[in-house]
Amino acid sequence: MQTTYYYDKLNKQQQKAYYAMKAGLELLAPSFQVPRLDGKELADIYFMLRLDHPKIFYTVTFKYRYYPDSEYVELIPEYLFPKAKIQDHQAAMEARIKKLAKQAEGLDEKGKEQFIHDFICQNVHYDKLKKPYSHEIIGALGHGVAVCEGIAKAVKVLCDALNIWCIIALAEANPEKNIKYRHAWNVIKIGGTYYHLDATFDNTLSKDETIRYDYYNLSDTQIFKDHEPLVWKVPACTDGDHFYYKEKKLVFTKYEDVRKRALQAVKKEKTLLFCWRGGYLTREVLGELIQIFEEEAAKKEKHVRLSLNWPQAVLCVSFQKQLPETQVVQEEQELAEIM
């Protein structure tokens, strides 16, 4: 299933430019003609094309020239690699995608989604150095390093291979909130319903073999608690009752339920991971929860370490023999520039 969501949002002239770009780039042509549009339109279409078709991973920008009376411009793509190297990378990517998809092809729709998410969390390292290929599938699937754009594209190509409807969402930067860069994630359709899936945020939160699902199948209301407004509109995600923690019965609304789970976690020496929905997670509520953790930990002569995703009200609690240097850590996701 190949979802060409952004193509469908363009007018006829823009669609002609989109397909001219697609044809030229797939041929690895040094230059080709596209209908004459202004520079920003061409740049947006070039970007949308690569969101719809992440297998076009070998170019991120272009130049163009034209005669004043011409209806076309000559578009000159800048390729990341020589032609022969691109073809080698293409073959390697196709084999990698096919191999990964084969591992999940017997799963149902939900199982396929979790397979893709967990693969990203376990096998892709968030790339603070921001190498050029980290923005593309070759970074995530070939080198095991990527930023949000590369991760979102890897999720999409794997969803495409497994016949799951999936697109890439793109949010604006917000310098006033010290959000310097745009951020990319996915919108996915499961059981006929649209959800937000941010594998990058879950990737950066997943530590010590604990896979996080804080941003797994969220509604618009949930995702935009800590995500900026979108550059281009995506389908509405209205279902807030089937996010991962609720599906797994890891949503608590009462202190006594938290205490029961904390007792079990201490006894079994397990990490306690849950979402709080017993009203707003205020500092007072957090203090009550920490007191519960400490009381249960003390029964087994343990100490508490708490990692907190405040916007999504997700708490990850470990019980340790040694007193941690920092008892409460507020988690923050890292973003790198989208090219």
N, C-alpha and C positions, 0 to 999 in steps of 0.2 A: 504494500500500500504506500503510494507516494503522494503525500499531501502537499499540494501547491497553493497553500492558503494565501500567500501574499500576491501571487499572480492574479488570483480571482478578485483582488481588491483594486486592481489597476484599470484605467480606461483603455480603450482599444489601441490608441497610439502608444501608450506606455507598455501594453502587452506586446506590441510588435518589437519594441526596444528590448524588452525582457527576453524574448525568444531569439532575437538576433544575438544578444550577448551570450545566451546559453549555447547556441550553436557554435559561435566563434570560440568560446572558452573550451567547449568539449573537443573541438578540433585542435586546440592549443595553437590557434592562429596568432601570428605576431601582431596583426591588426585586422579589423573588419568594420563594415559599415553598420550603423544603427540609425533609426529615425532621429532627426534633429530635435532635441529637447534642451532645456537649460541645464546647466551644470549640476544643480542640486537635484533635479529630477533624475538625471542619469546616475548620480551617486546613490540616491535612495533605491533606485531599481537594481543597481549592481549589488547593493547590500541585501535587498529583499530576495533576489535570485539565490544568493548564497545561504540565506536562511531556509529557503525552500529546498535547496539542493546542496546539502553539506558535503557531498562528494566532490564538489568543486572547491577543493581545499588549497589549491596551489596558486591562488591570486587573491589579493586583498584590496588592490587599488588600480587605477588606470589614469592615463592621460587621453586627451582627444584634440582633434583639429578639424577644421572645416573651411570651406569656401563660403563667402558671405551669401551667395545666392543658391546654395545647395540645400536640399531637403534632408540630407544625411550628414552625419559626422563620422569621421574615421576614429574609431576607438582603439587605443593602444594599451592593452593590459600589461601590468607589471607582474611577471611570474616569480614565484618564490624560488623555483629551481629550474635548471635546464630541462628541455623537453624530454630527453631520455630518462632523466631522474624522476620527472613527474610520472612517466609511464610505469617505472619501477614501483614508485610509491602507490600508484593506482592499483596495480596488481596486488601489492601487499595489503592494502586496505580492503579490497574486495575479499581476499582470502580470510582476513581477520574478522570482518563482519559476518561472513558466511559461517566461520567456525564458532563464533559466539552465538549466533542465532540458532545454530543446530543444537546447542546445549539447552536451549529454552523452548524449542519448537513443540515439545510435548506438553507444555504447561498451559493452563487456562490463561485468560486475559490478565487477571490480577497477578498470577504467578510470573508471567512474562515481565510485567511492569516491575515487580519487586526484584527479579533477576537483574534487570538493567540497572536499577537504582543501586542495588548492593554491589554489583560489579564496579560501578563508578566509585562508590565509597571505599571499596577494598583495594582497588587497583590503580587509581589515578591520584597523583599527588598534585595538590594545588600549587601552581607555579608562580611564586612571587617575583621571579626574574623576568617574566613576561616575554619569553622568546616568541618570535613571529609565528612559529608553528603551534604555539600553545593556544592560539585562537581558533584552531582548526581540528578536525577529527584526527589528523595525523599526530597531533600532540597527545590527545587523550588515548587513542587506540594504538598508536605506534610507539610512542615514547613514554607513555604513562604519566605525562605531565600536561596540565592544561589550566587555563583560567575559565571563567564562567561561560564565555562564548564557545570555547572548544568543548566544554562539558555538555552544554545544551545541544550542540550539534551532534555530539556522539550519542546522546540519548535519542535524538531524532532519527539518526540513520539506523540505530538498532530497533527502534519502534517501527520504522518503515519496513525493515527486513522481517519483522515479526507480525506485520499486518495490524499494528495498533495506530490509530489516528493520533498524530502528534504534530505540534508546531512549536516554534521558538518565540517566546515573548521577550520584548525589549523595553526596559524602563529607562527613564531619563536620569541624568545626574542631578544632584541638588547641592551646589556649593555652600548654600546657607546652612545646611545640616552636615557639612564636611563630607558629603558624598561626592567624590571628585569624578566618578566614572559612571557610565551607563552599566546596567546589569542585565544579563540574559538568563532565562530559565525556560521551562517548557509548560505548555498547556496540553493535556492529554485527555483522551476520551476513553473512559472505562465504564462498561455497562450502559453505554449510551449517554453518559453524563460527563460534562467537562470538569476538570480539576487542574489546579496549579501543582506543578511538581518542580521543586528547586533542588536538584541533586548537588549543585555547588555548595549551597548553604549546609546541607546535610553532610557533604564530604568534609567540609572544614570543621564541623562539629564532631565528627566520628573519630574517636581516639581510643587507644587501649583495647582494640578489638570490639568495641561497642559501636554498632551501627546505629546512627540516629535517623529518625523519621519525622523530625520537627516540621518539615516542609513537604510532606508527602500527602498529596490529594487534598489540598486546601481550597477553600472557597475564596471569592474575591475579598470578603470581609476579613478573613484570616490572613491572607498573604499580604494585604496592603497595610497591615499593622506595622510592618517594617520594610516594605518595598515601595519604591517611588512610582508615580504615575507612568503609564505606558507611552511610548513613542507612537506606536500604531495599535489600534484597537484589536482585541482578541475576543473570542466568544465568552459570554458571561459564565462565570463559575458560581453557581448559586447554592450548591449543596455543601453545607457545613457540618453534616452529620456522619460523614463516612471517611474522615481523615484517619490516618494510621492508628494513632493511640486510642481513638474511640473504638475502632474495629477490633483492636486487641484487648479491649477492656482495661486500658491503662489510663483512663480519665477518672480522677477522683474529685468529689465535691464535698466530702466530709473528712474532718480530722481523724475520726476513728478508723476510716478506711485506710488512710495514709499510715496510721500507726500499725495496723495489721500487716500491711505490706512491708513496712520497715522492719518489723519483728521477723518476718519470714526472710528478708534479705540479709539481716544480720546473722541469723542462724545458718543460712545456706552459703554465707560469704559471697553473696551476689550483689551486683550493682542494681540499685532501684532507679528506674527510669519511668517517669509518668508526666501527665499533663494535668495541671490544676484548673478546675472549672467551678470551684466553689465561691464564685464572686471574683472581683478584681484581685489580682495578686499584688496587694499593697505591701509595704514594708512591715506593717503589723502582722499581716497574714504570714509573710515569709518568716518572721520571728517565731510565730507559733509553730510553723512546720519544722524549723531548725531545732526548736526545743524538743519536739517529738523525736526527731532523728537522734539527738544527743542522748535522750533518756533511754532509747532502745539500744543505742551503741554502748552506753555505759554498762549495761547488763552483761555484756560480753567483753568488757574492757577494751572497747574499740573507740576510734575517733572518727569524726564525720568530715568528709570533703564533699562540697556541693558545687556543681557547675550549673549555672542558671541561664536559660534563654528567656529573658524577661518578657520581650514582646509576645512570644508564643506561650508563655507560662509553662515551660517545660523544665523539669528539674531532673538532674542526673546526680544521684547520691551514691557515694562509695563509703564503705566502712573499713577503716584501716587500723593496723596495730600501732603505727607511728603517727604522731601528731603532725598533720600537714602544715607547711609553712603558711599557706593561705587557706582558710577554711571555706570561704565562699568566693567563687570565681564567676564574674558575669561574662558570659560568652559574647564575642563579637565576630562577625564574619568578615573576611577580607575580600576586597574586590580589586581587580586589575582592569586596566583600560581596555575598552572594546575598540578595535581598530575600524 
